[in-house]
Amino acid sequence: MRALSKAETAARLGTSERTVERFIDSGRIRAHKVGGRWKVFENDLDAFLAQCANVPVASAGGHVAA
């Protein structure tokens, strides 16, 4: 199991490191402090992505796509 930095996690999600920090702070992504730095284990990132796959997404018009 590989531990990812915030930068690596952000790259995999296609977002910024700040967004990853927000996800960690809110508890949406599980992270662990290793050597004074936050790390996200690949299986925790996979769990987050699986959870996101089950969330309906609103279209540009504000309607939820089913």
N, C-alpha and C positions, 0 to 999 in steps of 0.2 A: 504494500500500500504506500503510495507516494504522497508526500506532503507538498502542497502548492503554496507559493507565496501569494500575496494579494495581487501582485502584477500578473502572475501566471493565471490566477483565477479570473481576473478581469479579462484577460486575453481570451480565455476559453468561453466566457460569457458574452464577449463582444461589448463590454461596457468599461466604465472607468474604475480605477482603484477606489475612488471615493464612494461609488455605488456599492462596491463589494464591502467597504467599511460599514456602510449603512445596513446592508443585509446582515453582517456579522453582529452589529450593535443591536439590531432588532430581533436577533435570534432566528432569522430566516435561513441563514447558512450557519451550520455548526463549525466552529473554529477552535483551535487550541493554541495556547501561547507556548512556543518552543524557542528556547534561547532568547527570550525577550521579544520575539516577533510572532505575529499571528500567522498560523498556517491552516490551510483547509485541506483535509485529506480527500483524495479522489472519490472515495465512496460517499463522503458527506456531500460533495458537489453533485455526484450522480443522484443522490436522494433529493437534493434541492431541485435539480432539473426535472426529475420524475414528478415531483409535487407541482412544479410549474406547468407541466404538460397537461395536468388535470384541471387547470384554471381556465374558465371561459375568457376569451379575449374580446374586448369591445371593438367594434369597427369604427371607422372615421366618423360615421354618423351618430355614434353613441349607442348603437344597438349591439347586444351581445351575440356573437356568432355561436351557433350551436354545433 
